[in-house]
């Protein structure tokens, strides 16, 4: 009763004690006082009555006194959202509320998600500024609505209001290579890079960590995005790895970490699809298409719907929607029409692949073409597989040069046409048809067809001169000139080879002198016969066989030697003179009767001439006594491009070696100049002695060689001298006669043993009578 004076005492139950001030006794049962500042619970209350300094009466009863628990109302920084603390923590935060106690009160502060289990992350360096404000350094954390827990003397206050900075996705890759974007397939591990992912349960799958792949840049408000599974933080704050499907071609990635989510999605592209092959790809697909094609590759996307169109397969410029597809396979049920090697793409929801070189359609294949006049003109190419519709552009090349610039016309899948190509000649020109089906970078080209030809030359008429026959010089082997008129000879003065043959032998110096219609040759081969094949070859193309034929001038007989003969059983050598007998011809070896013998010659001035006679098939030269000369010679024709060897058998009778000389030599028939091959046998008896001469042909001005046999006696010979010549042989490299020549007397064969252009020697058949008809057939 009565007033009570406050008094401080030592309370053994507590480490500190307080005393009230202004305590007032209301009645015997009630005291009112002002409590001191404090915190905590179960404080001891004692009532002490102080009578004097030495006389104190204390209550013996105790009661539990508890202060109000701390209460949290707000924190900062928390506005704007960009000012929120990053998940790495380390930033001072201010916590507002009440009942935090007086300044300096010892407290604990934790910031952790409500689902977190102890030990909770502690806010370091907590300081009670006053009863309504606490400051501390925030720990690392993550998410939104984190729980702030304040513990003061075992009294706890909480508030689920603390937000860390929302996570942000900045990049997407695959685990194995940070530089590569993921492929668009189901169930692929994907790494999401960013900030403020936190550090919760690093390396362990955490259901509070989610990645959403949406189709817009704003966070999905409904489940219109794919949720990746098995998400976990693999690098604090910066990397999350999940297993994801590919729900959209250009998805936006959102991170949701402990109820904090990205406000803006990060859009990325999956790896572009890649084509590695097709089935078929062997050129068996017709240009009309219509058959299935399986495209092989990777990154075609999942085999579940994305909510977008199926992959598009593009063949050249025509599309086919895949009916069945997986990440590595796409099937086109019916390939569109196409042609040649056609570029192929696959587009997976507007993400296109690189070009695949190439899907191969059949053709185009050139199987034939029209002939073109050498003056130029229309040209048609025949197929098949030129395409089902007209290509964007078409070109025709001949020998690598565009033969129809901007004029080539597509007619149908079997035909292409050029209104006019340039003049030309020849055959086996290489033709290529190029069909450009945009946007193919490399246009499909046909096979190289190498049988394109201009029309063959044709001969209409032959002009050989005034008498209708080509002049011939059988000595030089040169004939001509020759003029042909016709068509398809090519342009005048062309550099293409122009060949003209008469009976399959070439003329020389042949040129087209008037475009396509006239050829002139200055030199042609000499020849014989009629109805002979005449051919023009222009740039390898022949005029038709039997197009036109040519007749050489007929042979003409002017005289014979001998002119007549007594009735004979045959065997007499007959020399026939004339013209157009054809070239010289020899057997390999034969006996030739010496037929030119004389009793005197102007070039010799001897007083005595002994006649040359024939006895027992031997030519007898000499046989006289005294000074004199006996002389005989045979003229041998040199065939063109031949070698020549002359041999003979000699018998002789001679004893006077001092005054008698035997000589055998060759001379030029035209100049009578002795050339070479002098044989001077000694004056003695010779029996069956053979000799030969090989003339030096380059030393002769003409094609005629005289082989001369001579016996000459001078002074006063003591005996007669005679030589006998037989087995006169001529060897040449002409072994047969292909000119189909013959001689007949009274319709009986006169076998020819030697021919020259102007002389024929034959062996007369048996016969009698006058005016026997002698005929030379060449």
C-alpha angles and dihedrals in degrees: 000000000000127000120333122213114217112244132185115228137176112262110203092194095063138041091232136023137201133202129211125239130220094017111182128190109227097182139325089294106037137060123180120202140156111255118228120240112279151130138223136047143270095043116171118244121201128178114213125189111205114203095168139339089276100033115070128158116197129193115250095209122091129200133193112248118192129189119219115274119253116271125204120210106164147345137205150259092040105124134103101022090239088063093060117119116265118242091254088072121197095131126118114248130190119222118201128200139091143277092046089135131232121325113287095028111154110247144163122225124191129183114192140130115276090244093054119112126218138312087061123202109268127221103231127227096016114192128187103219093180140325091292105035136061128176128197143149111265118236124229111280145137145228135026134290091034114176119251109206122192117188119192120172090335092310112120133203123186139183128178095216109105116114126190119206110288116255119259126203113215106165143011128210144151120265095244097052124024090199096061130080117225121266118248100253139114123270099012121153110242132188118215116201124201146098139292096026089136129214104270115146095341111211094010126103107252124191090208089066115077138168118202123197109205137176098235138047095250125082109267113254092193132029096280091126134074115252114219115221137218092031120178138163109250098174120030112257095347116057135046122178122202141162108246143181121219105244098163134031094232103022130188114227120218126183120213111190118175094332095315114109140182113268093204124037124229110234119213139168125236119233111286115257116260127211116210102170150334138231111250109023103148100101093263095120109101117230088249089063115201100141128101121268124195114206117205127202142089142281094040089139133247122319090239125087117274094192087255134092121288118261116291118226112205118202106192098308100336125091135218123187113225112245095192125023145159133176090284105026137052124178126207107198094203121020114221121242114282144149139227123339100347125192113244129206135175119210117199107196093324094319104116128205126231114268117279114217100243155335105205121224121185112275150293085223124178111213100167147351140201123260117251127212113247086245088065127245144142118355128193128193122202126213157148121227100028089142136270096260135027111282121233091252134005131192136180119208125194115197089347096307125109100252097185111033111199092340106084113120129206108219103173141314089293104039141053124176141199116198093213138000127190124273115271147139140231140048138257093053113165113245124191125183114209117197113189112204103183134251088032106116093207110041117226111255130198127239115283102264108202103185101079108131143179117231116284119256116259128199120222102174145358125222116192104162144285098316095043094249131098114248114248132199106192093184093061095026091233127134136171166359106229132186124194128190122197141101141284094034092134131239122325117273091008118174090224115108113266115196127183121186130191110199087345093304117119126247117212138227093025118171139170103244099176122035110272095332114067134049123180126193121191097198130033132170120270114243151148139239140051138262088034121170113261114195137181118201114193117184090335097314120119129216110239118280113260088013087135133344135210134221122208116216112279120254117264126208117210104169147341137220115244096027092199141006138197115259103291140177085234134256097114113137111240123194114202120199127202141090143286093035091139131238126334116273133187135182115235090263132350142156113258122195111229103238107174111077130147139188092213138015127193094229092062123067104198122140096223131047123188115205120242114238139182120234128169092349090305128115108234115209121182120357095158136114123228132029114329149106134251115190140178135164141183123210114224120196116222111224116221115271094004140127119228135207126177124197136174142173118241133196120181144178117205135139103167103083094168098059105026130075130184115202134180119181144148126238139178107269092214101047099024087225116150108239113177149300099086114181116191110179116195119258099261138104110291122188125188092344115165125207134178138198128202108194120216094237096191090066095062123092094202135035093247123091125189114216103203128200116192140176116192128181123189136182115006108329117205096213142013123270127212136171126196120207123198139147093044103187131189118196120195136159090248106099102172142020115236096177094092094233131164143168126214135183114202089347091303119119117259101197109227116223097177138021134191129167090265105021138053126187117200138163110250118236122229112284150140139205140047133295096020107183112246115199131186113199117196 
